[in-house]
């Protein structure tokens, strides 16, 4: 089964793009991967996977890194 999903982030697109450039976008088991595309003021993650478990793993990986970014951004802004 081929699955896909999109995550659209409409804030801090430039910084998130830089953050995710260092990340591996295709996983060793070749069951899933993602692409990043910057469009004006937003960033789009296009995720593809061969099964539900692989899709969930990629989505979790992306959202965890976004959550860490949000927390550190908040600490830096608030001191």
Secondary structure, DSSP 8 states (H G I E B T S, - for coil): --EEEEEEE-S-HHHHHHHHHTS-SB-TTSSEEEEEEEETTEEEEEEEESSHHHHHHHHHHHHHHHHHHHHHHHHHHH-
